[in-house]
């Protein structure tokens, strides 16, 4: 009988309730809340791109008159992804009395009606070497002293289709001196 009691006890239904653990639900809820919080913090309203001058070009920097730009040339090449890259090269001479450590320029591309079709704002990069390829560096790496003449390059990933094909206007809109 002992074996029968064990057998019937083994096969019989138990009426005891299992205790449920809420720990997995608490962890899942915390993960969801943390994800929403991160989405709110990092996925919020993006800052507007740097666009001095609004729809028009920004005013020239007062020191820009002491930094004449000459010898503009444009060239194109294709990158490995099949896209086209446009280069604007030129020379800049510091005819003023300050040593310049950074220069921000705006390029204005006009359409056939001479309206502003595209505006690009970039930090000017100086050409450091030309062989075996053109390498650039920021102005801060080798500031432009009074009387110095430097070659520069501006790299553009895209130019609008209705550009009139003329060289862009290159305007110095901000300088920093040492």
C-alpha positions in Angstrom: 0.0 0.0 0.0 2.8 2.2 0.6 3.7 2.0 -3.0 0.1 2.7 -4.0 0.0 5.8 -1.8 3.2 7.0 -3.4 1.9 6.2 -6.8 -1.3 7.9 -6.3 0.4 10.8 -4.6 2.8 11.1 -7.5 0.0 11.0 -10.1 -2.5 13.1 -8.1 -3.1 16.8 -8.7 -1.5 19.2 -6.3 -3.5 22.2 -5.3 -0.6 24.3 -4.2 -0.2 27.5 -6.1 3.1 28.4 -7.7 4.5 31.7 -6.7 5.1 34.0 -9.7 8.2 36.1 -10.0 7.7 39.6 -11.2 11.4 40.3 -11.5 11.5 39.6 -15.3 8.6 42.0 -15.8 10.3 44.7 -13.8 13.5 44.3 -15.7 11.7 44.4 -19.1 9.8 47.6 -18.0 13.0 49.2 -16.9 14.7 48.4 -20.3 11.7 49.9 -22.2 11.7 53.0 -20.1 15.5 53.4 -20.5 15.1 53.0 -24.3 12.4 55.6 -24.5 14.4 58.0 -22.4 17.5 57.6 -24.6 15.3 58.1 -27.7 13.9 61.2 -26.2 17.3 62.6 -25.3 19.2 61.7 -28.5 16.4 61.6 -31.0 14.9 64.9 -30.2 14.9 68.0 -32.4 18.1 68.3 -34.3 20.1 71.5 -34.3 19.8 73.5 -37.5 22.8 73.2 -39.7 25.3 76.1 -39.5 23.9 78.6 -42.0 25.2 82.1 -41.4 23.5 84.7 -43.5 20.2 82.8 -43.8 19.1 82.5 -47.4 21.7 85.0 -48.5 25.5 85.1 -48.0 26.8 86.2 -44.7 28.6 89.5 -44.4 32.4 89.4 -45.0 34.7 89.4 -42.0 36.3 92.8 -41.5 39.8 91.2 -41.8 38.8 89.6 -45.2 40.1 92.7 -47.1 43.5 91.7 -45.8 43.2 88.2 -47.2 42.8 88.5 -51.0 41.9 85.2 -52.8 43.5 84.7 -56.2 44.1 82.0 -58.8 40.8 80.1 -58.3 40.6 76.8 -60.2 38.1 74.1 -60.1 38.5 70.4 -60.8 36.4 67.2 -60.4 37.1 63.6 -59.6 35.1 60.5 -58.9 35.3 58.7 -55.6 35.3 54.9 -55.1 31.5 54.9 -54.4 30.9 56.4 -57.9 30.1 59.9 -56.7 31.6 63.1 -58.0 33.8 65.3 -55.9 34.5 68.9 -56.8 37.6 70.8 -55.7 38.0 74.6 -55.5 41.6 75.5 -55.3 43.2 78.9 -54.9 45.8 81.1 -53.2 45.4 83.4 -50.2 47.8 86.1 -49.1 47.8 87.7 -45.7 48.4 91.4 -46.4 47.4 92.4 -42.9 49.2 92.6 -39.5 47.5 89.6 -37.8 48.5 85.9 -37.7 45.4 84.0 -38.8 44.6 80.7 -37.1 41.2 79.8 -38.7 39.2 81.0 -41.7 35.5 80.2 -42.4 34.4 80.7 -46.0 31.1 80.6 -47.9 30.9 79.6 -51.5 28.0 80.9 -53.6 27.0 79.0 -56.7 24.7 81.0 -59.0 22.1 79.7 -61.4 21.5 81.0 -65.0 19.4 83.8 -63.7 22.3 84.9 -61.4 20.3 83.8 -58.3 21.9 82.0 -55.4 21.5 78.3 -56.3 23.7 76.8 -53.6 25.6 78.1 -50.6 28.3 76.1 -48.8 29.9 77.1 -45.5 33.2 75.4 -44.6 36.5 75.9 -42.7 39.2 76.7 -45.2 41.9 73.9 -45.5 45.4 74.7 -46.6 47.3 72.4 -49.0 50.1 70.7 -47.0 51.6 68.5 -49.7 50.9 67.8 -53.4 52.8 64.6 -53.9 51.9 61.7 -54.1 48.5 63.3 -53.7 47.0 66.6 -52.4 46.8 66.5 -48.6 45.2 69.4 -46.6 45.3 70.6 -43.1 43.3 73.2 -41.1 44.7 76.7 -40.9 45.3 76.2 -37.2 48.0 73.5 -37.9 50.2 76.2 -39.6 48.7 79.7 -39.0 49.1 82.3 -41.7 51.6 85.0 -40.7 51.5 88.5 -42.2 53.0 88.4 -45.7 52.5 84.6 -46.1 50.9 83.3 -49.3 49.2 79.9 -49.0 47.4 77.5 -51.4 44.0 76.2 -50.2 41.5 73.6 -51.2 37.8 73.4 -50.6 36.1 70.0 -51.2 32.5 69.8 -52.2 30.6 66.5 -52.4 27.7 67.9 -54.5 26.8 70.9 -56.6 23.3 71.7 -57.6 22.2 70.8 -61.2 21.1 74.3 -62.2 24.5 75.9 -61.4 25.6 78.2 -64.3 29.1 76.7 -64.5 30.9 79.9 -63.4 33.4 79.9 -60.6 31.7 80.4 -57.3 32.1 83.5 -55.2 34.4 82.6 -52.2 33.7 84.9 -49.3 35.6 84.9 -46.0 33.0 85.3 -43.4 35.0 84.6 -40.2 38.6 84.7 -39.1 40.4 84.0 -35.9 43.8 85.4 -35.1 46.5 84.3 -32.7 
